Structure formats: structure tokens, C-alpha cells
Amino acid sequence: MHPQDVKTLLNVFQKLIDNGATIIVIEHDLDVIKNSDYIIDMGPEGGYLGGEVVASGTLQDIKENKKSITGRYLKKWYHQEL
């Protein structure tokens, strides 16, 4: 998705959450992942090499999990953002 579309989507999610909704999203966009309360990282790779829970928890939990490829990207992403 285009970054502006992600921003719009996150605003819609927040309005739903503010009204008591629970939202479950399957997404690879790091901005969406960063804004999640709880993350389930599936892997260890895609396709037939995936399908297992590699890591789960908060953003910090995922970043600290050495098995999580997503966690590695999140660490790089945060470093670039600072």
C-alpha cells in the first residue's frame, strides 16, 4: 500500500478500536506492524516453508526474538527512523 493509504487505514483502525472493536490484520507493512498491540509472526519463511508461529507478543518482544525475520526488519526500520 501507498504510505498515505496506510496512514488512512491506521486512522480507521483507531476509530474502530476506540469504539470497542477488536481488529485482526494479516500484513507485512512495518508501519501497520509497529502500531499493533500484539503481533504473531509466522514463518520461518513463506509458502511451504512457513506456517509456524516464530514469535508472538509486543513490538519489543518481536524485535528481541532472534528467530524472527520480521524482528530484524523492525530493528533496521527503527534505526533508520531515528
For each residue, the residues with C-beta under 8 A, 3 or more apart:
1: 5 6 9 29
2: 5 6
3: 6 7 31
4: 7 8
5: 1 2 8 9
6: 1 2 3 9 10 29 31 32
7: 3 4 10 11 31
8: 4 5 11 12
9: 1 5 6 12 13 32
10: 6 7 13 14 31 32 35
11: 7 8 14 15
12: 8 9 15 16
13: 9 10 16 17 23 25 35
14: 10 11 17 18
15: 11 12 18 19
16: 12 13 19 21 23
17: 13 14 20 21 22 23
18: 14 15
19: 15 16
20: 17
21: 16 17
22: 17
23: 13 16 17
24:
25: 13 32 36
26:
27: 32 33
28: 33
29: 1 6 32 33
30: 33 34 73 74 77
31: 3 6 7 10 34 35
32: 6 9 10 25 27 29 35 36
33: 27 28 29 30 36 39 59 62 70 74
34: 30 31 59 74 77
35: 10 13 31 32
36: 25 32 33 39 59
37: 58
38: 56 57 58
39: 33 36 55 56 57 58 59 61 62 70
40: 53 55 56
41: 53 54 55 56 62 65 68 69 70 71
42: 50 51 52 53 54
43: 46 49 50 52 54 67 68 69 70
44: 49 50 52 54 67 69
45: 49 50 69
46: 43 49 50
47: 50
48: 51
49: 43 44 45 46
50: 42 43 44 45 46 47
51: 42 48
52: 42 43 44
53: 40 41 42 56
54: 41 42 43 44 65 67 68 69 70
55: 39 40 41 61 62 65 67 68 70 71
56: 38 39 40 41 53 61 62
57: 38 39 60 61 62 65
58: 37 38 39 61 62
59: 33 34 36 39 62 63 74
60: 57 63 64
61: 39 55 56 57 58 64 65
62: 33 39 41 55 56 57 58 59 65 68 70 71 74
63: 59 60 68 71 74 75 78
64: 60 61 71
65: 41 54 55 57 61 62 68 71
66: 71
67: 43 44 54 55
68: 41 43 54 55 62 63 65 71 72
69: 41 43 44 45 54 72 73
70: 33 39 41 43 54 55 62 73 74
71: 41 55 62 63 64 65 66 68 74 75
72: 68 69 75 76
73: 30 69 70 76 77
74: 30 33 34 59 62 63 70 71 77 78
75: 63 71 72 78 79
76: 72 73 79 80
77: 30 34 73 74 80 81
78: 63 74 75 81 82
79: 75 76 82
80: 76 77
81: 77 78
82: 78 79
